Amino acid sequence: MRLITAMTLTLLVAGCVNGTQTSGDALCDGSREARTDHAAALADSADDRAVVTGARLIALIDAGCD
């Protein structure tokens, strides 16, 4: 019974693990245009909260992609 329980838990955990790691460069390159478009949209927005939170988000992503 312990073996079955151990195997079941092992298989459940193994199914949740992603073996492929994403390159940070690929993530940054792939999101560059979307970040630029989002920044442009925020510049046109009348909602101050969206501008502030969006600008902070873009700054954090840009800092991680430098």
mmCIF file as Biopython writes it, N, C-alpha, C and O atoms, coordinates in Angstrom:
data_model
#
loop_
_atom_site.group_PDB
_atom_site.id
_atom_site.type_symbol
_atom_site.label_atom_id
_atom_site.label_alt_id
_atom_site.label_comp_id
_atom_site.label_asym_id
_atom_site.label_entity_id
_atom_site.label_seq_id
_atom_site.pdbx_PDB_ins_code
_atom_site.Cartn_x
_atom_site.Cartn_y
_atom_site.Cartn_z
_atom_site.occupancy
_atom_site.B_iso_or_equiv
_atom_site.auth_seq_id
_atom_site.auth_asym_id
_atom_site.pdbx_PDB_model_num
ATOM 1   N N  . MET A ? 1  ? 0.825  -1.195 0.000   1.0 0.0 1  A 1 
ATOM 2   C CA . MET A ? 1  ? 0.000  0.000  0.000   1.0 0.0 1  A 1 
ATOM 3   C C  . MET A ? 1  ? 0.875  1.267  0.000   1.0 0.0 1  A 1 
ATOM 4   O O  . MET A ? 1  ? 0.555  2.244  -0.677  1.0 0.0 1  A 1 
ATOM 5   N N  . ARG A ? 2  ? 1.967  1.242  0.755   1.0 0.0 2  A 1 
ATOM 6   C CA . ARG A ? 2  ? 2.856  2.401  0.794   1.0 0.0 2  A 1 
ATOM 7   C C  . ARG A ? 2  ? 3.491  2.644  -0.566  1.0 0.0 2  A 1 
ATOM 8   O O  . ARG A ? 2  ? 3.668  3.789  -0.983  1.0 0.0 2  A 1 
ATOM 9   N N  . LEU A ? 3  ? 3.831  1.566  -1.252  1.0 0.0 3  A 1 
ATOM 10  C CA . LEU A ? 3  ? 4.441  1.697  -2.571  1.0 0.0 3  A 1 
ATOM 11  C C  . LEU A ? 3  ? 3.473  2.346  -3.555  1.0 0.0 3  A 1 
ATOM 12  O O  . LEU A ? 3  ? 3.864  3.210  -4.339  1.0 0.0 3  A 1 
ATOM 13  N N  . ILE A ? 4  ? 2.233  1.936  -3.512  1.0 0.0 4  A 1 
ATOM 14  C CA . ILE A ? 4  ? 1.222  2.509  -4.412  1.0 0.0 4  A 1 
ATOM 15  C C  . ILE A ? 4  ? 1.032  3.998  -4.108  1.0 0.0 4  A 1 
ATOM 16  O O  . ILE A ? 4  ? 0.950  4.815  -5.025  1.0 0.0 4  A 1 
ATOM 17  N N  . THR A ? 5  ? 0.962  4.344  -2.832  1.0 0.0 5  A 1 
ATOM 18  C CA . THR A ? 5  ? 0.802  5.745  -2.442  1.0 0.0 5  A 1 
ATOM 19  C C  . THR A ? 5  ? 2.007  6.573  -2.884  1.0 0.0 5  A 1 
ATOM 20  O O  . THR A ? 5  ? 1.853  7.670  -3.420  1.0 0.0 5  A 1 
ATOM 21  N N  . ALA A ? 6  ? 3.202  6.038  -2.655  1.0 0.0 6  A 1 
ATOM 22  C CA . ALA A ? 6  ? 4.412  6.756  -3.051  1.0 0.0 6  A 1 
ATOM 23  C C  . ALA A ? 6  ? 4.475  6.944  -4.562  1.0 0.0 6  A 1 
ATOM 24  O O  . ALA A ? 6  ? 4.837  8.021  -5.036  1.0 0.0 6  A 1 
ATOM 25  N N  . MET A ? 7  ? 4.131  5.916  -5.314  1.0 0.0 7  A 1 
ATOM 26  C CA . MET A ? 7  ? 4.151  6.014  -6.776  1.0 0.0 7  A 1 
ATOM 27  C C  . MET A ? 7  ? 3.103  7.000  -7.278  1.0 0.0 7  A 1 
ATOM 28  O O  . MET A ? 7  ? 3.361  7.766  -8.206  1.0 0.0 7  A 1 
ATOM 29  N N  . THR A ? 8  ? 1.932  6.980  -6.672  1.0 0.0 8  A 1 
ATOM 30  C CA . THR A ? 8  ? 0.863  7.895  -7.078  1.0 0.0 8  A 1 
ATOM 31  C C  . THR A ? 8  ? 1.292  9.346  -6.856  1.0 0.0 8  A 1 
ATOM 32  O O  . THR A ? 8  ? 1.127  10.190 -7.737  1.0 0.0 8  A 1 
ATOM 33  N N  . LEU A ? 9  ? 1.840  9.628  -5.682  1.0 0.0 9  A 1 
ATOM 34  C CA . LEU A ? 9  ? 2.286  10.991 -5.393  1.0 0.0 9  A 1 
ATOM 35  C C  . LEU A ? 9  ? 3.427  11.411 -6.310  1.0 0.0 9  A 1 
ATOM 36  O O  . LEU A ? 9  ? 3.472  12.553 -6.767  1.0 0.0 9  A 1 
ATOM 37  N N  . THR A ? 10 ? 4.344  10.493 -6.578  1.0 0.0 10 A 1 
ATOM 38  C CA . THR A ? 10 ? 5.460  10.796 -7.472  1.0 0.0 10 A 1 
ATOM 39  C C  . THR A ? 10 ? 4.968  11.131 -8.870  1.0 0.0 10 A 1 
ATOM 40  O O  . THR A ? 10 ? 5.439  12.087 -9.485  1.0 0.0 10 A 1 
ATOM 41  N N  . LEU A ? 11 ? 4.027  10.353 -9.368  1.0 0.0 11 A 1 
ATOM 42  C CA . LEU A ? 11 ? 3.492  10.599 -10.707 1.0 0.0 11 A 1 
ATOM 43  C C  . LEU A ? 11 ? 2.711  11.912 -10.770 1.0 0.0 11 A 1 
ATOM 44  O O  . LEU A ? 11 ? 2.777  12.628 -11.769 1.0 0.0 11 A 1 
ATOM 45  N N  . LEU A ? 12 ? 1.977  12.223 -9.710  1.0 0.0 12 A 1 
ATOM 46  C CA . LEU A ? 12 ? 1.242  13.489 -9.689  1.0 0.0 12 A 1 
ATOM 47  C C  . LEU A ? 12 ? 2.193  14.680 -9.723  1.0 0.0 12 A 1 
ATOM 48  O O  . LEU A ? 12 ? 1.968  15.641 -10.459 1.0 0.0 12 A 1 
ATOM 49  N N  . VAL A ? 13 ? 3.245  14.616 -8.933  1.0 0.0 13 A 1 
ATOM 50  C CA . VAL A ? 13 ? 4.214  15.713 -8.898  1.0 0.0 13 A 1 
ATOM 51  C C  . VAL A ? 13 ? 4.971  15.800 -10.216 1.0 0.0 13 A 1 
ATOM 52  O O  . VAL A ? 13 ? 5.197  16.897 -10.726 1.0 0.0 13 A 1 
ATOM 53  N N  . ALA A ? 14 ? 5.358  14.678 -10.764 1.0 0.0 14 A 1 
ATOM 54  C CA . ALA A ? 14 ? 6.103  14.672 -12.026 1.0 0.0 14 A 1 
ATOM 55  C C  . ALA A ? 14 ? 5.268  15.245 -13.165 1.0 0.0 14 A 1 
ATOM 56  O O  . ALA A ? 14 ? 5.815  15.850 -14.086 1.0 0.0 14 A 1 
ATOM 57  N N  . GLY A ? 15 ? 3.970  15.067 -13.115 1.0 0.0 15 A 1 
ATOM 58  C CA . GLY A ? 15 ? 3.093  15.601 -14.147 1.0 0.0 15 A 1 
ATOM 59  C C  . GLY A ? 15 ? 2.983  17.110 -14.105 1.0 0.0 15 A 1 
ATOM 60  O O  . GLY A ? 15 ? 2.611  17.731 -15.101 1.0 0.0 15 A 1 
ATOM 61  N N  . CYS A ? 16 ? 3.301  17.713 -12.968 1.0 0.0 16 A 1 
ATOM 62  C CA . CYS A ? 16 ? 3.207  19.165 -12.816 1.0 0.0 16 A 1 
ATOM 63  C C  . CYS A ? 16 ? 4.508  19.880 -13.146 1.0 0.0 16 A 1 
ATOM 64  O O  . CYS A ? 16 ? 4.540  21.108 -13.213 1.0 0.0 16 A 1 
ATOM 65  N N  . VAL A ? 17 ? 5.558  19.141 -13.349 1.0 0.0 17 A 1 
ATOM 66  C CA . VAL A ? 17 ? 6.861  19.745 -13.603 1.0 0.0 17 A 1 
ATOM 67  C C  . VAL A ? 17 ? 7.046  19.951 -15.092 1.0 0.0 17 A 1 
ATOM 68  O O  . VAL A ? 17 ? 6.825  19.038 -15.888 1.0 0.0 17 A 1 
ATOM 69  N N  . ASN A ? 18 ? 7.450  21.147 -15.461 1.0 0.0 18 A 1 
ATOM 70  C CA . ASN A ? 18 ? 7.720  21.449 -16.861 1.0 0.0 18 A 1 
ATOM 71  C C  . ASN A ? 18 ? 9.210  21.256 -17.094 1.0 0.0 18 A 1 
ATOM 72  O O  . ASN A ? 18 ? 10.023 21.972 -16.509 1.0 0.0 18 A 1 
ATOM 73  N N  . GLY A ? 19 ? 9.576  20.313 -17.925 1.0 0.0 19 A 1 
ATOM 74  C CA . GLY A ? 19 ? 10.979 20.013 -18.173 1.0 0.0 19 A 1 
ATOM 75  C C  . GLY A ? 19 ? 11.665 21.017 -19.068 1.0 0.0 19 A 1 
ATOM 76  O O  . GLY A ? 19 ? 12.895 21.067 -19.100 1.0 0.0 19 A 1 
ATOM 77  N N  . THR A ? 20 ? 10.912 21.815 -19.796 1.0 0.0 20 A 1 
ATOM 78  C CA . THR A ? 20 ? 11.494 22.786 -20.716 1.0 0.0 20 A 1 
ATOM 79  C C  . THR A ? 20 ? 11.555 24.143 -20.042 1.0 0.0 20 A 1 
ATOM 80  O O  . THR A ? 20 ? 10.527 24.691 -19.642 1.0 0.0 20 A 1 
ATOM 81  N N  . GLN A ? 21 ? 12.737 24.678 -19.917 1.0 0.0 21 A 1 
ATOM 82  C CA . GLN A ? 21 ? 12.883 26.002 -19.341 1.0 0.0 21 A 1 
ATOM 83  C C  . GLN A ? 21 ? 12.854 27.041 -20.451 1.0 0.0 21 A 1 
ATOM 84  O O  . GLN A ? 21 ? 13.380 26.828 -21.544 1.0 0.0 21 A 1 
ATOM 85  N N  . THR A ? 22 ? 12.230 28.164 -20.146 1.0 0.0 22 A 1 
ATOM 86  C CA . THR A ? 22 ? 12.124 29.241 -21.121 1.0 0.0 22 A 1 
ATOM 87  C C  . THR A ? 22 ? 13.300 30.188 -20.958 1.0 0.0 22 A 1 
ATOM 88  O O  . THR A ? 22 ? 13.631 30.605 -19.848 1.0 0.0 22 A 1 
ATOM 89  N N  . SER A ? 23 ? 13.907 30.513 -22.049 1.0 0.0 23 A 1 
ATOM 90  C CA . SER A ? 23 ? 15.017 31.457 -22.026 1.0 0.0 23 A 1 
ATOM 91  C C  . SER A ? 23 ? 14.493 32.849 -21.724 1.0 0.0 23 A 1 
ATOM 92  O O  . SER A ? 23 ? 13.489 33.283 -22.288 1.0 0.0 23 A 1 
ATOM 93  N N  . GLY A ? 24 ? 15.178 33.541 -20.834 1.0 0.0 24 A 1 
ATOM 94  C CA . GLY A ? 24 ? 14.799 34.916 -20.532 1.0 0.0 24 A 1 
ATOM 95  C C  . GLY A ? 24 ? 14.904 35.805 -21.752 1.0 0.0 24 A 1 
ATOM 96  O O  . GLY A ? 24 ? 14.094 36.712 -21.942 1.0 0.0 24 A 1 
ATOM 97  N N  . ASP A ? 25 ? 15.916 35.541 -22.590 1.0 0.0 25 A 1 
ATOM 98  C CA . ASP A ? 25 ? 16.075 36.331 -23.810 1.0 0.0 25 A 1 
ATOM 99  C C  . ASP A ? 25 ? 14.897 36.124 -24.748 1.0 0.0 25 A 1 
ATOM 100 O O  . ASP A ? 25 ? 14.399 37.078 -25.346 1.0 0.0 25 A 1 
ATOM 101 N N  . ALA A ? 26 ? 14.454 34.890 -24.877 1.0 0.0 26 A 1 
ATOM 102 C CA . ALA A ? 26 ? 13.317 34.605 -25.748 1.0 0.0 26 A 1 
ATOM 103 C C  . ALA A ? 26 ? 12.060 35.278 -25.220 1.0 0.0 26 A 1 
ATOM 104 O O  . ALA A ? 26 ? 11.259 35.801 -25.995 1.0 0.0 26 A 1 
ATOM 105 N N  . LEU A ? 27 ? 11.887 35.266 -23.913 1.0 0.0 27 A 1 
ATOM 106 C CA . LEU A ? 27 ? 10.732 35.913 -23.306 1.0 0.0 27 A 1 
ATOM 107 C C  . LEU A ? 27 ? 10.774 37.416 -23.538 1.0 0.0 27 A 1 
ATOM 108 O O  . LEU A ? 27 ? 9.764  38.029 -23.882 1.0 0.0 27 A 1 
ATOM 109 N N  . CYS A ? 28 ? 11.938 37.998 -23.348 1.0 0.0 28 A 1 
ATOM 110 C CA . CYS A ? 28 ? 12.080 39.446 -23.554 1.0 0.0 28 A 1 
ATOM 111 C C  . CYS A ? 28 ? 11.892 39.815 -25.023 1.0 0.0 28 A 1 
ATOM 112 O O  . CYS A ? 28 ? 11.197 40.781 -25.339 1.0 0.0 28 A 1 
ATOM 113 N N  . ASP A ? 29 ? 12.508 39.050 -25.915 1.0 0.0 29 A 1 
ATOM 114 C CA . ASP A ? 29 ? 12.372 39.326 -27.349 1.0 0.0 29 A 1 
ATOM 115 C C  . ASP A ? 29 ? 10.933 39.144 -27.809 1.0 0.0 29 A 1 
ATOM 116 O O  . ASP A ? 29 ? 10.426 39.930 -28.609 1.0 0.0 29 A 1 
ATOM 117 N N  . GLY A ? 30 ? 10.285 38.117 -27.307 1.0 0.0 30 A 1 
ATOM 118 C CA . GLY A ? 30 ? 8.917  37.830 -27.723 1.0 0.0 30 A 1 
ATOM 119 C C  . GLY A ? 30 ? 7.896  38.820 -27.206 1.0 0.0 30 A 1 
ATOM 120 O O  . GLY A ? 30 ? 6.832  38.982 -27.802 1.0 0.0 30 A 1 
ATOM 121 N N  . SER A ? 31 ? 8.207  39.486 -26.100 1.0 0.0 31 A 1 
ATOM 122 C CA . SER A ? 31 ? 7.241  40.424 -25.526 1.0 0.0 31 A 1 
ATOM 123 C C  . SER A ? 31 ? 7.576  41.883 -25.815 1.0 0.0 31 A 1 
ATOM 124 O O  . SER A ? 31 ? 6.843  42.779 -25.396 1.0 0.0 31 A 1 
ATOM 125 N N  . ARG A ? 32 ? 8.666  42.129 -26.520 1.0 0.0 32 A 1 
ATOM 126 C CA . ARG A ? 32 ? 9.109  43.515 -26.759 1.0 0.0 32 A 1 
ATOM 127 C C  . ARG A ? 32 ? 8.030  44.341 -27.470 1.0 0.0 32 A 1 
ATOM 128 O O  . ARG A ? 32 ? 7.709  45.447 -27.033 1.0 0.0 32 A 1 
ATOM 129 N N  . GLU A ? 33 ? 7.480  43.819 -28.544 1.0 0.0 33 A 1 
ATOM 130 C CA . GLU A ? 33 ? 6.468  44.573 -29.298 1.0 0.0 33 A 1 
ATOM 131 C C  . GLU A ? 33 ? 5.207  44.783 -28.465 1.0 0.0 33 A 1 
ATOM 132 O O  . GLU A ? 33 ? 4.611  45.860 -28.495 1.0 0.0 33 A 1 
ATOM 133 N N  . ALA A ? 34 ? 4.800  43.754 -27.721 1.0 0.0 34 A 1 
ATOM 134 C CA . ALA A ? 34 ? 3.604  43.875 -26.881 1.0 0.0 34 A 1 
ATOM 135 C C  . ALA A ? 34 ? 3.810  44.914 -25.781 1.0 0.0 34 A 1 
ATOM 136 O O  . ALA A ? 34 ? 2.891  45.665 -25.455 1.0 0.0 34 A 1 
ATOM 137 N N  . ARG A ? 35 ? 5.006  44.959 -25.213 1.0 0.0 35 A 1 
ATOM 138 C CA . ARG A ? 35 ? 5.300  45.964 -24.189 1.0 0.0 35 A 1 
ATOM 139 C C  . ARG A ? 35 ? 5.275  47.364 -24.775 1.0 0.0 35 A 1 
ATOM 140 O O  . ARG A ? 35 ? 4.780  48.297 -24.142 1.0 0.0 35 A 1 
ATOM 141 N N  . THR A ? 36 ? 5.802  47.515 -25.975 1.0 0.0 36 A 1 
ATOM 142 C CA . THR A ? 36 ? 5.800  48.815 -26.645 1.0 0.0 36 A 1 
ATOM 143 C C  . THR A ? 36 ? 4.373  49.253 -26.954 1.0 0.0 36 A 1 
ATOM 144 O O  . THR A ? 36 ? 4.011  50.411 -26.740 1.0 0.0 36 A 1 
ATOM 145 N N  . ASP A ? 37 ? 3.562  48.320 -27.458 1.0 0.0 37 A 1 
ATOM 146 C CA . ASP A ? 37 ? 2.159  48.632 -27.757 1.0 0.0 37 A 1 
ATOM 147 C C  . ASP A ? 37 ? 1.400  49.005 -26.487 1.0 0.0 37 A 1 
ATOM 148 O O  . ASP A ? 37 ? 0.587  49.929 -26.490 1.0 0.0 37 A 1 
ATOM 149 N N  . HIS A ? 38 ? 1.672  48.276 -25.396 1.0 0.0 38 A 1 
ATOM 150 C CA . HIS A ? 38 ? 1.002  48.562 -24.128 1.0 0.0 38 A 1 
ATOM 151 C C  . HIS A ? 38 ? 1.401  49.941 -23.610 1.0 0.0 38 A 1 
ATOM 152 O O  . HIS A ? 38 ? 0.558  50.689 -23.114 1.0 0.0 38 A 1 
ATOM 153 N N  . ALA A ? 39 ? 2.660  50.271 -23.723 1.0 0.0 39 A 1 
ATOM 154 C CA . ALA A ? 39 ? 3.117  51.595 -23.292 1.0 0.0 39 A 1 
ATOM 155 C C  . ALA A ? 39 ? 2.438  52.694 -24.096 1.0 0.0 39 A 1 
ATOM 156 O O  . ALA A ? 39 ? 2.054  53.724 -23.542 1.0 0.0 39 A 1 
ATOM 157 N N  . ALA A ? 40 ? 2.289  52.480 -25.395 1.0 0.0 40 A 1 
ATOM 158 C CA . ALA A ? 40 ? 1.611  53.467 -26.244 1.0 0.0 40 A 1 
ATOM 159 C C  . ALA A ? 40 ? 0.140  53.593 -25.863 1.0 0.0 40 A 1 
ATOM 160 O O  . ALA A ? 40 ? -0.403 54.697 -25.838 1.0 0.0 40 A 1 
ATOM 161 N N  . ALA A ? 41 ? -0.505 52.469 -25.567 1.0 0.0 41 A 1 
ATOM 162 C CA . ALA A ? 41 ? -1.912 52.501 -25.162 1.0 0.0 41 A 1 
ATOM 163 C C  . ALA A ? 41 ? -2.072 53.219 -23.827 1.0 0.0 41 A 1 
ATOM 164 O O  . ALA A ? 41 ? -3.027 53.971 -23.636 1.0 0.0 41 A 1 
ATOM 165 N N  . LEU A ? 42 ? -1.148 52.992 -22.912 1.0 0.0 42 A 1 
ATOM 166 C CA . LEU A ? 42 ? -1.215 53.679 -21.622 1.0 0.0 42 A 1 
ATOM 167 C C  . LEU A ? 42 ? -1.034 55.182 -21.784 1.0 0.0 42 A 1 
ATOM 168 O O  . LEU A ? 42 ? -1.620 55.961 -21.031 1.0 0.0 42 A 1 
ATOM 169 N N  . ALA A ? 43 ? -0.243 55.590 -22.744 1.0 0.0 43 A 1 
ATOM 170 C CA . ALA A ? 43 ? -0.034 57.017 -22.979 1.0 0.0 43 A 1 
ATOM 171 C C  . ALA A ? 43 ? -1.322 57.692 -23.441 1.0 0.0 43 A 1 
ATOM 172 O O  . ALA A ? 43 ? -1.518 58.882 -23.196 1.0 0.0 43 A 1 
ATOM 173 N N  . ASP A ? 44 ? -2.202 56.941 -24.108 1.0 0.0 44 A 1 
ATOM 174 C CA . ASP A ? 44 ? -3.465 57.491 -24.606 1.0 0.0 44 A 1 
ATOM 175 C C  . ASP A ? 44 ? -4.616 57.336 -23.621 1.0 0.0 44 A 1 
ATOM 176 O O  . ASP A ? 44 ? -5.676 57.930 -23.819 1.0 0.0 44 A 1 
ATOM 177 N N  . SER A ? 45 ? -4.430 56.551 -22.567 1.0 0.0 45 A 1 
ATOM 178 C CA . SER A ? 45 ? -5.500 56.246 -21.620 1.0 0.0 45 A 1 
ATOM 179 C C  . SER A ? 45 ? -5.798 57.441 -20.726 1.0 0.0 45 A 1 
ATOM 180 O O  . SER A ? 45 ? -4.906 58.208 -20.363 1.0 0.0 45 A 1 
ATOM 181 N N  . ALA A ? 46 ? -7.075 57.582 -20.380 1.0 0.0 46 A 1 
ATOM 182 C CA . ALA A ? 46 ? -7.471 58.657 -19.475 1.0 0.0 46 A 1 
ATOM 183 C C  . ALA A ? 46 ? -7.491 58.191 -18.019 1.0 0.0 46 A 1 
ATOM 184 O O  . ALA A ? 46 ? -7.624 59.013 -17.112 1.0 0.0 46 A 1 
ATOM 185 N N  . ASP A ? 47 ? -7.359 56.892 -17.788 1.0 0.0 47 A 1 
ATOM 186 C CA . ASP A ? 47 ? -7.423 56.331 -16.448 1.0 0.0 47 A 1 
ATOM 187 C C  . ASP A ? 47 ? -6.041 56.396 -15.792 1.0 0.0 47 A 1 
ATOM 188 O O  . ASP A ? 47 ? -5.117 55.697 -16.207 1.0 0.0 47 A 1 
ATOM 189 N N  . ASP A ? 48 ? -5.909 57.232 -14.775 1.0 0.0 48 A 1 
ATOM 190 C CA . ASP A ? 48 ? -4.612 57.431 -14.116 1.0 0.0 48 A 1 
ATOM 191 C C  . ASP A ? 48 ? -4.085 56.159 -13.468 1.0 0.0 48 A 1 
ATOM 192 O O  . ASP A ? 48 ? -2.882 55.898 -13.501 1.0 0.0 48 A 1 
ATOM 193 N N  . ARG A ? 49 ? -4.969 55.373 -12.884 1.0 0.0 49 A 1 
ATOM 194 C CA . ARG A ? 49 ? -4.531 54.143 -12.215 1.0 0.0 49 A 1 
ATOM 195 C C  . ARG A ? 49 ? -3.923 53.165 -13.216 1.0 0.0 49 A 1 
ATOM 196 O O  . ARG A ? 49 ? -2.898 52.544 -12.932 1.0 0.0 49 A 1 
ATOM 197 N N  . ALA A ? 50 ? -4.544 53.025 -14.379 1.0 0.0 50 A 1 
ATOM 198 C CA . ALA A ? 50 ? -4.021 52.126 -15.411 1.0 0.0 50 A 1 
ATOM 199 C C  . ALA A ? 50 ? -2.667 52.607 -15.908 1.0 0.0 50 A 1 
ATOM 200 O O  . ALA A ? 50 ? -1.781 51.802 -16.195 1.0 0.0 50 A 1 
ATOM 201 N N  . VAL A ? 51 ? -2.514 53.901 -16.008 1.0 0.0 51 A 1 
ATOM 202 C CA . VAL A ? 51 ? -1.239 54.460 -16.466 1.0 0.0 51 A 1 
ATOM 203 C C  . VAL A ? 51 ? -0.136 54.158 -15.455 1.0 0.0 51 A 1 
ATOM 204 O O  . VAL A ? 51 ? 0.959  53.738 -15.829 1.0 0.0 51 A 1 
ATOM 205 N N  . VAL A ? 52 ? -0.426 54.372 -14.179 1.0 0.0 52 A 1 
ATOM 206 C CA . VAL A ? 52 ? 0.582  54.169 -13.136 1.0 0.0 52 A 1 
ATOM 207 C C  . VAL A ? 52 ? 0.963  52.695 -13.019 1.0 0.0 52 A 1 
ATOM 208 O O  . VAL A ? 52 ? 2.149  52.363 -13.014 1.0 0.0 52 A 1 
ATOM 209 N N  . THR A ? 53 ? -0.028 51.809 -12.926 1.0 0.0 53 A 1 
ATOM 210 C CA . THR A ? 53 ? 0.276  50.382 -12.767 1.0 0.0 53 A 1 
ATOM 211 C C  . THR A ? 53 ? 0.909  49.805 -14.024 1.0 0.0 53 A 1 
ATOM 212 O O  . THR A ? 53 ? 1.818  48.980 -13.937 1.0 0.0 53 A 1 
ATOM 213 N N  . GLY A ? 54 ? 0.443  50.226 -15.175 1.0 0.0 54 A 1 
ATOM 214 C CA . GLY A ? 54 ? 1.022  49.737 -16.428 1.0 0.0 54 A 1 
ATOM 215 C C  . GLY A ? 54 ? 2.450  50.205 -16.622 1.0 0.0 54 A 1 
ATOM 216 O O  . GLY A ? 54 ? 3.308  49.442 -17.064 1.0 0.0 54 A 1 
ATOM 217 N N  . ALA A ? 55 ? 2.701  51.458 -16.290 1.0 0.0 55 A 1 
ATOM 218 C CA . ALA A ? 55 ? 4.058  51.988 -16.414 1.0 0.0 55 A 1 
ATOM 219 C C  . ALA A ? 55 ? 5.003  51.259 -15.464 1.0 0.0 55 A 1 
ATOM 220 O O  . ALA A ? 55 ? 6.145  50.976 -15.826 1.0 0.0 55 A 1 
ATOM 221 N N  . ARG A ? 56 ? 4.540  50.955 -14.259 1.0 0.0 56 A 1 
ATOM 222 C CA . ARG A ? 56 ? 5.368  50.215 -13.298 1.0 0.0 56 A 1 
ATOM 223 C C  . ARG A ? 56 ? 5.656  48.814 -13.820 1.0 0.0 56 A 1 
ATOM 224 O O  . ARG A ? 56 ? 6.788  48.338 -13.737 1.0 0.0 56 A 1 
ATOM 225 N N  . LEU A ? 57 ? 4.635  48.153 -14.357 1.0 0.0 57 A 1 
ATOM 226 C CA . LEU A ? 57 ? 4.808  46.810 -14.906 1.0 0.0 57 A 1 
ATOM 227 C C  . LEU A ? 57 ? 5.817  46.809 -16.049 1.0 0.0 57 A 1 
ATOM 228 O O  . LEU A ? 57 ? 6.709  45.963 -16.093 1.0 0.0 57 A 1 
ATOM 229 N N  . ILE A ? 58 ? 5.678  47.740 -16.959 1.0 0.0 58 A 1 
ATOM 230 C CA . ILE A ? 58 ? 6.602  47.826 -18.097 1.0 0.0 58 A 1 
ATOM 231 C C  . ILE A ? 58 ? 8.022  48.099 -17.608 1.0 0.0 58 A 1 
ATOM 232 O O  . ILE A ? 58 ? 8.975  47.516 -18.124 1.0 0.0 58 A 1 
ATOM 233 N N  . ALA A ? 59 ? 8.170  48.976 -16.622 1.0 0.0 59 A 1 
ATOM 234 C CA . ALA A ? 59 ? 9.506  49.281 -16.091 1.0 0.0 59 A 1 
ATOM 235 C C  . ALA A ? 59 ? 10.142 48.043 -15.466 1.0 0.0 59 A 1 
ATOM 236 O O  . ALA A ? 59 ? 11.336 47.803 -15.647 1.0 0.0 59 A 1 
ATOM 237 N N  . LEU A ? 60 ? 9.358  47.257 -14.733 1.0 0.0 60 A 1 
ATOM 238 C CA . LEU A ? 60 ? 9.891  46.043 -14.115 1.0 0.0 60 A 1 
ATOM 239 C C  . LEU A ? 60 ? 10.309 45.018 -15.161 1.0 0.0 60 A 1 
ATOM 240 O O  . LEU A ? 60 ? 11.367 44.401 -15.041 1.0 0.0 60 A 1 
ATOM 241 N N  . ILE A ? 61 ? 9.486  44.836 -16.181 1.0 0.0 61 A 1 
ATOM 242 C CA . ILE A ? 61 ? 9.820  43.882 -17.246 1.0 0.0 61 A 1 
ATOM 243 C C  . ILE A ? 61 ? 11.043 44.366 -18.012 1.0 0.0 61 A 1 
ATOM 244 O O  . ILE A ? 61 ? 11.946 43.583 -18.307 1.0 0.0 61 A 1 
ATOM 245 N N  . ASP A ? 62 ? 11.071 45.650 -18.334 1.0 0.0 62 A 1 
ATOM 246 C CA . ASP A ? 62 ? 12.225 46.203 -19.050 1.0 0.0 62 A 1 
ATOM 247 C C  . ASP A ? 62 ? 13.512 46.038 -18.240 1.0 0.0 62 A 1 
ATOM 248 O O  . ASP A ? 62 ? 14.562 45.722 -18.800 1.0 0.0 62 A 1 
ATOM 249 N N  . ALA A ? 63 ? 13.434 46.249 -16.931 1.0 0.0 63 A 1 
ATOM 250 C CA . ALA A ? 63 ? 14.618 46.094 -16.077 1.0 0.0 63 A 1 
ATOM 251 C C  . ALA A ? 63 ? 15.109 44.651 -16.092 1.0 0.0 63 A 1 
ATOM 252 O O  . ALA A ? 63 ? 16.314 44.403 -16.076 1.0 0.0 63 A 1 
ATOM 253 N N  . GLY A ? 64 ? 14.186 43.709 -16.122 1.0 0.0 64 A 1 
ATOM 254 C CA . GLY A ? 64 ? 14.564 42.300 -16.173 1.0 0.0 64 A 1 
ATOM 255 C C  . GLY A ? 64 ? 15.091 41.879 -17.526 1.0 0.0 64 A 1 
ATOM 256 O O  . GLY A ? 64 ? 15.789 40.870 -17.628 1.0 0.0 64 A 1 
ATOM 257 N N  . CYS A ? 65 ? 14.774 42.626 -18.565 1.0 0.0 65 A 1 
ATOM 258 C CA . CYS A ? 65 ? 15.181 42.275 -19.926 1.0 0.0 65 A 1 
ATOM 259 C C  . CYS A ? 65 ? 16.437 43.006 -20.371 1.0 0.0 65 A 1 
ATOM 260 O O  . CYS A ? 65 ? 16.885 42.814 -21.502 1.0 0.0 65 A 1 
ATOM 261 N N  . ASP A ? 66 ? 17.010 43.825 -19.528 1.0 0.0 66 A 1 
ATOM 262 C CA . ASP A ? 66 ? 18.245 44.529 -19.906 1.0 0.0 66 A 1 
ATOM 263 C C  . ASP A ? 66 ? 19.452 43.652 -19.746 1.0 0.0 66 A 1 
ATOM 264 O O  . ASP A ? 66 ? 20.571 44.086 -20.019 1.0 0.0 66 A 1 
#
